Amino acid sequence: MKKLIEQYKYILISCASVAVVLLVWYIAIDVMKLAKSSVFPGLEKTVDTFLTKLVEKKPDGATLGQHLLESLKVCLMGYSIGALLGVPLGIAMAWNKWCDWLVRPVFDLIRPVPGLAWTPMFILIFGIGIEAKAMVIFVNSFVACIVNTYTGIRQTDQLHLWVGDVFGASQWQKLVKIAIPTATPMIFTGLRTALGGSWMALVAAEMLAASKGLGFMIQQARYISRPDLVIVGMLMIGVVGLALDAILQKIETMVAKGMNAQ
């Protein structure tokens, strides 16, 4: 029993901290009435709104599940493209000096521009459909993946590469067997950072141009003064973001174990 508690200590502490916050929220608003429900809704009102929104489309024309699926679809589309292009390009830039010299100036010019700054241009090109929002996500994830992958490959210990030379390894073998496994933690850090940034950028983009999604739901709730619906949207964003990060962390662990097995 003690060993089991030690194993899940982090989970237990996390659940306890969330429970304390919910308890304080309930006591402060629902019991002590420290704020009006029209300004800051209580826990009971928020839970009731959450359950109602699961089945009702009012007031924004979609259920909570429909908003969530729309946001996930756009986020994963843009993020996947950014990761699939960003990680290989980061590896190429770090490993090949000619690629670095060719791509680096353009990348350094684009990198400081936040993804949301591209929103007006993408709306003009693609309209307010899924493509514009996916491109905003692509920019965010693409930059984060390149930066972390590039850094990870460049931090490969030179001694390990010399050992590869001693055993007659080719450049490709040194890249695949030494550099990439060494850079795997940094690559996954970039993927996780990109995923978190993409999720936040998507919600912001949906507030500017969308007809469905969690960001759109929050914006519509703000227009009609529904703070309970705003909080439901915020909580869903946090929970889904946490779940996505946990999934990616699990994949990182599996990949690391697979490389160690080889």
C-alpha positions as a Markdown table, in Angstrom:
| # | Residue | x | y | z |
|---|---|---|---|---|
| 1 | Met | 0.0 | 0.0 | 0.0 |
| 2 | Lys | 2.8 | 2.4 | 0.9 |
| 3 | Lys | 4.6 | 1.6 | -2.3 |
| 4 | Leu | 1.5 | 2.2 | -4.3 |
| 5 | Ile | 1.0 | 5.6 | -2.6 |
| 6 | Glu | 4.6 | 6.5 | -3.4 |
| 7 | Gln | 4.2 | 5.5 | -7.0 |
| 8 | Tyr | 1.1 | 7.7 | -7.5 |
| 9 | Lys | 2.2 | 10.5 | -5.1 |
| 10 | Tyr | 2.4 | 13.2 | -7.8 |
| 11 | Ile | -1.1 | 12.3 | -9.0 |
| 12 | Leu | -2.5 | 12.3 | -5.5 |
| 13 | Ile | -0.9 | 15.7 | -4.7 |
| 14 | Ser | -2.2 | 17.1 | -8.0 |
| 15 | Cys | -5.7 | 15.9 | -7.4 |
| 16 | Ala | -5.6 | 17.3 | -3.8 |
| 17 | Ser | -4.5 | 20.7 | -5.0 |
| 18 | Val | -7.3 | 20.8 | -7.6 |
| 19 | Ala | -9.8 | 19.8 | -4.9 |
| 20 | Val | -8.6 | 22.6 | -2.6 |
| 21 | Val | -9.1 | 25.2 | -5.4 |
| 22 | Leu | -12.6 | 23.9 | -6.1 |
| 23 | Leu | -13.5 | 23.9 | -2.5 |
| 24 | Val | -12.3 | 27.5 | -2.0 |
| 25 | Trp | -14.2 | 28.5 | -5.1 |
| 26 | Tyr | -17.4 | 26.8 | -3.8 |
| 27 | Ile | -17.1 | 28.3 | -0.3 |
| 28 | Ala | -16.2 | 31.8 | -1.6 |
| 29 | Ile | -19.0 | 32.1 | -4.2 |
| 30 | Asp | -21.7 | 29.6 | -3.4 |
| 31 | Val | -21.6 | 29.8 | 0.3 |
| 32 | Met | -20.2 | 33.2 | 1.3 |
| 33 | Lys | -21.5 | 35.0 | -1.7 |
| 34 | Leu | -18.4 | 37.2 | -2.1 |
| 35 | Ala | -19.2 | 38.0 | -5.7 |
| 36 | Lys | -22.4 | 38.1 | -7.8 |
| 37 | Ser | -23.0 | 35.1 | -10.0 |
| 38 | Ser | -23.5 | 37.5 | -13.0 |
| 39 | Val | -19.8 | 38.7 | -12.5 |
| 40 | Phe | -18.1 | 35.5 | -11.2 |
| 41 | Pro | -20.3 | 32.4 | -11.3 |
| 42 | Gly | -20.0 | 29.8 | -8.6 |
| 43 | Leu | -19.0 | 26.2 | -8.9 |
| 44 | Glu | -22.6 | 24.9 | -8.9 |
| 45 | Lys | -23.5 | 27.3 | -11.7 |
| 46 | Thr | -20.5 | 26.4 | -13.8 |
| 47 | Val | -21.0 | 22.6 | -13.4 |
| 48 | Asp | -24.7 | 23.1 | -14.4 |
| 49 | Thr | -23.7 | 25.2 | -17.5 |
| 50 | Phe | -21.1 | 22.5 | -18.4 |
| 51 | Leu | -23.7 | 19.7 | -18.3 |
| 52 | Thr | -26.3 | 21.8 | -20.2 |
| 53 | Lys | -23.8 | 22.8 | -22.9 |
| 54 | Leu | -23.0 | 19.1 | -23.5 |
| 55 | Val | -26.4 | 18.6 | -25.1 |
| 56 | Glu | -27.7 | 22.1 | -26.0 |
| 57 | Lys | -26.5 | 24.3 | -28.9 |
| 58 | Lys | -27.7 | 27.5 | -27.4 |
| 59 | Pro | -26.5 | 30.3 | -27.5 |
| 60 | Asp | -23.8 | 29.9 | -30.1 |
| 61 | Gly | -25.2 | 27.2 | -32.4 |
| 62 | Ala | -23.1 | 24.2 | -31.3 |
| 63 | Thr | -22.7 | 21.8 | -28.3 |
| 64 | Leu | -19.5 | 21.8 | -26.2 |
| 65 | Gly | -18.4 | 18.6 | -27.9 |
| 66 | Gln | -18.8 | 20.1 | -31.4 |
| 67 | His | -16.8 | 23.1 | -30.4 |
| 68 | Leu | -14.1 | 20.9 | -28.9 |
| 69 | Leu | -13.9 | 18.6 | -32.0 |
| 70 | Glu | -13.6 | 21.6 | -34.3 |
| 71 | Ser | -10.8 | 23.1 | -32.2 |
| 72 | Leu | -8.9 | 19.8 | -32.0 |
| 73 | Lys | -9.3 | 19.2 | -35.8 |
| 74 | Val | -7.7 | 22.5 | -36.6 |
| 75 | Cys | -5.0 | 22.3 | -34.0 |
| 76 | Leu | -3.9 | 18.8 | -34.9 |
| 77 | Met | -3.9 | 19.6 | -38.6 |
| 78 | Gly | -1.7 | 22.7 | -38.3 |
| 79 | Tyr | 0.5 | 21.2 | -35.6 |
| 80 | Ser | 1.1 | 18.0 | -37.6 |
| 81 | Ile | 2.2 | 19.8 | -40.7 |
| 82 | Gly | 4.4 | 22.1 | -38.6 |
| 83 | Ala | 6.1 | 19.2 | -36.8 |
| 84 | Leu | 6.5 | 17.1 | -40.0 |
| 85 | Leu | 8.3 | 20.0 | -41.7 |
| 86 | Gly | 9.9 | 21.6 | -38.8 |
| 87 | Val | 11.8 | 18.7 | -37.2 |
| 88 | Pro | 13.5 | 17.5 | -40.5 |
| 89 | Leu | 14.4 | 21.0 | -41.4 |
| 90 | Gly | 15.8 | 21.7 | -38.0 |
| 91 | Ile | 17.9 | 18.5 | -38.3 |
| 92 | Ala | 19.1 | 19.5 | -41.8 |
| 93 | Met | 20.0 | 23.0 | -40.7 |
| 94 | Ala | 22.0 | 21.8 | -37.7 |
| 95 | Trp | 23.8 | 19.0 | -39.6 |
| 96 | Asn | 24.5 | 20.6 | -42.9 |
| 97 | Lys | 26.2 | 24.0 | -43.0 |
| 98 | Trp | 25.1 | 24.8 | -46.5 |
| 99 | Cys | 21.4 | 24.2 | -45.5 |
| 100 | Asp | 22.0 | 26.3 | -42.4 |
| 101 | Trp | 23.5 | 29.2 | -44.4 |
| 102 | Leu | 20.7 | 29.0 | -47.0 |
| 103 | Val | 17.7 | 28.8 | -44.6 |
| 104 | Arg | 18.9 | 30.6 | -41.5 |
| 105 | Pro | 18.6 | 34.2 | -42.7 |
| 106 | Val | 15.0 | 33.7 | -43.9 |
| 107 | Phe | 14.1 | 31.8 | -40.7 |
| 108 | Asp | 15.6 | 34.4 | -38.4 |
| 109 | Leu | 13.5 | 37.0 | -40.3 |
| 110 | Ile | 10.2 | 35.1 | -39.8 |
| 111 | Arg | 10.8 | 33.7 | -36.3 |
| 112 | Pro | 10.1 | 36.9 | -34.3 |
| 113 | Val | 6.8 | 37.4 | -36.0 |
| 114 | Pro | 4.1 | 35.8 | -33.8 |
| 115 | Gly | 1.6 | 33.4 | -35.4 |
| 116 | Leu | -1.4 | 35.6 | -34.6 |
| 117 | Ala | 0.2 | 38.4 | -36.6 |
| 118 | Trp | -0.3 | 36.3 | -39.7 |
| 119 | Thr | -4.0 | 35.9 | -39.0 |
| 120 | Pro | -5.2 | 38.9 | -41.2 |
| 121 | Met | -3.1 | 37.7 | -44.2 |
| 122 | Phe | -4.3 | 34.1 | -43.9 |
| 123 | Ile | -8.0 | 35.3 | -43.6 |
| 124 | Leu | -7.6 | 37.3 | -46.8 |
| 125 | Ile | -6.1 | 34.3 | -48.6 |
| 126 | Phe | -8.1 | 31.4 | -47.2 |
| 127 | Gly | -11.2 | 33.1 | -45.7 |
| 128 | Ile | -12.4 | 32.2 | -42.1 |
| 129 | Gly | -12.5 | 28.5 | -42.8 |
| 130 | Ile | -10.3 | 25.8 | -41.3 |
| 131 | Glu | -7.3 | 26.6 | -43.6 |
| 132 | Ala | -6.6 | 30.1 | -42.2 |
| 133 | Lys | -6.6 | 28.8 | -38.6 |
| 134 | Ala | -4.5 | 25.8 | -39.5 |
| 135 | Met | -1.9 | 28.0 | -41.1 |
| 136 | Val | -1.7 | 30.1 | -37.9 |
| 137 | Ile | -1.1 | 26.9 | -35.9 |
| 138 | Phe | 1.4 | 25.8 | -38.5 |
| 139 | Val | 3.5 | 28.9 | -38.1 |
| 140 | Asn | 3.6 | 28.5 | -34.3 |
| 141 | Ser | 4.5 | 24.8 | -34.3 |
| 142 | Phe | 7.0 | 25.1 | -37.2 |
| 143 | Val | 9.1 | 27.7 | -35.5 |
| 144 | Ala | 9.2 | 25.9 | -32.1 |
| 145 | Cys | 10.1 | 22.6 | -33.7 |
| 146 | Ile | 12.9 | 24.0 | -35.7 |
| 147 | Val | 14.5 | 25.9 | -32.8 |
| 148 | Asn | 14.5 | 23.0 | -30.4 |
| 149 | Thr | 15.5 | 20.4 | -33.0 |
| 150 | Tyr | 18.4 | 22.6 | -34.2 |
| 151 | Thr | 19.6 | 23.2 | -30.7 |
| 152 | Gly | 19.4 | 19.5 | -29.8 |
| 153 | Ile | 21.4 | 18.4 | -32.8 |
| 154 | Arg | 24.1 | 21.1 | -32.3 |
| 155 | Gln | 24.5 | 20.0 | -28.7 |
| 156 | Thr | 25.7 | 16.5 | -29.7 |
| 157 | Asp | 28.9 | 15.7 | -27.9 |
| 158 | Gln | 31.8 | 16.0 | -30.3 |
| 159 | Leu | 33.5 | 13.1 | -28.5 |
| 160 | His | 30.7 | 10.8 | -29.5 |
| 161 | Leu | 31.1 | 11.8 | -33.1 |
| 162 | Trp | 34.8 | 11.2 | -33.0 |
| 163 | Val | 34.1 | 7.7 | -31.7 |
| 164 | Gly | 31.9 | 7.2 | -34.7 |
| 165 | Asp | 34.7 | 8.3 | -36.9 |
| 166 | Val | 37.0 | 5.8 | -35.3 |
| 167 | Phe | 34.6 | 3.0 | -36.1 |
| 168 | Gly | 34.3 | 4.2 | -39.7 |
| 169 | Ala | 30.7 | 5.5 | -39.4 |
| 170 | Ser | 29.4 | 7.5 | -42.3 |
| 171 | Gln | 27.8 | 11.0 | -41.9 |
| 172 | Trp | 24.4 | 9.4 | -42.2 |
| 173 | Gln | 25.2 | 6.7 | -39.6 |
| 174 | Lys | 26.5 | 9.3 | -37.2 |
| 175 | Leu | 23.4 | 11.4 | -37.7 |
| 176 | Val | 20.9 | 8.5 | -37.2 |
| 177 | Lys | 22.8 | 6.5 | -34.5 |
| 178 | Ile | 24.4 | 9.4 | -32.5 |
| 179 | Ala | 23.0 | 12.9 | -33.2 |
| 180 | Ile | 19.3 | 12.2 | -33.4 |
| 181 | Pro | 19.1 | 9.9 | -30.3 |
| 182 | Thr | 21.1 | 12.4 | -28.4 |
| 183 | Ala | 18.8 | 15.2 | -29.5 |
| 184 | Thr | 15.6 | 13.3 | -28.8 |
| 185 | Pro | 14.8 | 15.0 | -25.5 |
| 186 | Met | 15.2 | 18.4 | -27.0 |
| 187 | Ile | 13.2 | 17.4 | -30.1 |
| 188 | Phe | 10.3 | 16.3 | -27.9 |
| 189 | Thr | 10.6 | 19.4 | -25.8 |
| 190 | Gly | 10.1 | 21.4 | -29.0 |
| 191 | Leu | 7.1 | 19.2 | -29.9 |
| 192 | Arg | 5.5 | 19.7 | -26.5 |
| 193 | Thr | 6.2 | 23.5 | -26.6 |
| 194 | Ala | 4.8 | 23.7 | -30.1 |
| 195 | Leu | 1.7 | 21.8 | -29.1 |
| 196 | Gly | 1.0 | 24.1 | -26.1 |
| 197 | Gly | 1.7 | 27.2 | -28.2 |
| 198 | Ser | -0.5 | 25.9 | -31.0 |
| 199 | Trp | -3.4 | 25.2 | -28.7 |
| 200 | Met | -3.2 | 28.7 | -27.2 |
| 201 | Ala | -2.8 | 30.4 | -30.6 |
| 202 | Leu | -5.8 | 28.4 | -32.0 |
| 203 | Val | -8.1 | 29.7 | -29.3 |
| 204 | Ala | -6.9 | 33.3 | -29.9 |
| 205 | Ala | -7.3 | 32.8 | -33.7 |
| 206 | Glu | -10.9 | 31.5 | -33.2 |
| 207 | Met | -11.7 | 34.6 | -31.3 |
| 208 | Leu | -10.8 | 36.7 | -34.3 |
| 209 | Ala | -12.2 | 34.6 | -37.1 |
| 210 | Ala | -14.3 | 31.4 | -36.7 |
| 211 | Ser | -17.8 | 30.1 | -36.7 |
| 212 | Lys | -17.2 | 27.2 | -34.3 |
| 213 | Gly | -14.6 | 26.2 | -31.7 |
| 214 | Leu | -13.8 | 26.8 | -28.1 |
| 215 | Gly | -12.4 | 30.3 | -28.8 |
| 216 | Phe | -15.5 | 31.2 | -30.7 |
| 217 | Met | -17.7 | 29.9 | -27.9 |
| 218 | Ile | -15.8 | 32.1 | -25.4 |
| 219 | Gln | -16.1 | 35.1 | -27.6 |
| 220 | Gln | -19.8 | 34.7 | -28.1 |
| 221 | Ala | -20.3 | 34.2 | -24.4 |
| 222 | Arg | -18.5 | 37.4 | -23.7 |
| 223 | Tyr | -20.8 | 39.3 | -26.1 |
| 224 | Ile | -23.9 | 38.1 | -24.2 |
| 225 | Ser | -22.4 | 38.4 | -20.7 |
| 226 | Arg | -22.3 | 34.7 | -19.9 |
| 227 | Pro | -19.2 | 34.4 | -17.5 |
| 228 | Asp | -20.3 | 30.9 | -16.6 |
| 229 | Leu | -19.9 | 29.8 | -20.3 |
| 230 | Val | -16.6 | 31.7 | -20.5 |
| 231 | Ile | -15.2 | 29.7 | -17.5 |
| 232 | Val | -16.5 | 26.4 | -19.0 |
| 233 | Gly | -14.6 | 27.2 | -22.2 |
| 234 | Met | -11.4 | 28.2 | -20.2 |
| 235 | Leu | -11.6 | 25.0 | -18.2 |
| 236 | Met | -12.0 | 22.8 | -21.3 |
| 237 | Ile | -9.0 | 24.5 | -22.9 |
| 238 | Gly | -6.9 | 23.8 | -19.8 |
| 239 | Val | -8.0 | 20.2 | -19.5 |
| 240 | Val | -7.5 | 19.3 | -23.1 |
| 241 | Gly | -4.1 | 21.1 | -23.2 |
| 242 | Leu | -3.0 | 19.0 | -20.2 |
| 243 | Ala | -4.3 | 15.8 | -21.8 |
| 244 | Leu | -2.5 | 16.5 | -25.1 |
| 245 | Asp | 0.8 | 17.2 | -23.3 |
| 246 | Ala | 0.4 | 14.0 | -21.2 |
| 247 | Ile | -0.1 | 12.0 | -24.4 |
| 248 | Leu | 3.0 | 13.5 | -26.0 |
| 249 | Gln | 5.0 | 12.9 | -22.9 |
| 250 | Lys | 3.9 | 9.2 | -23.0 |
| 251 | Ile | 5.0 | 8.9 | -26.6 |
| 252 | Glu | 8.4 | 10.5 | -25.7 |
| 253 | Thr | 8.9 | 7.8 | -23.0 |
| 254 | Met | 8.0 | 5.0 | -25.5 |
| 255 | Val | 10.4 | 6.4 | -28.2 |
| 256 | Ala | 13.2 | 6.8 | -25.7 |
| 257 | Lys | 12.7 | 3.2 | -24.5 |
| 258 | Gly | 12.7 | 2.0 | -28.1 |
| 259 | Met | 16.0 | 3.7 | -28.8 |
| 260 | Asn | 17.6 | 2.4 | -25.7 |
| 261 | Ala | 16.5 | -1.1 | -26.7 |
| 262 | Gln | 18.3 | -0.7 | -30.0 |
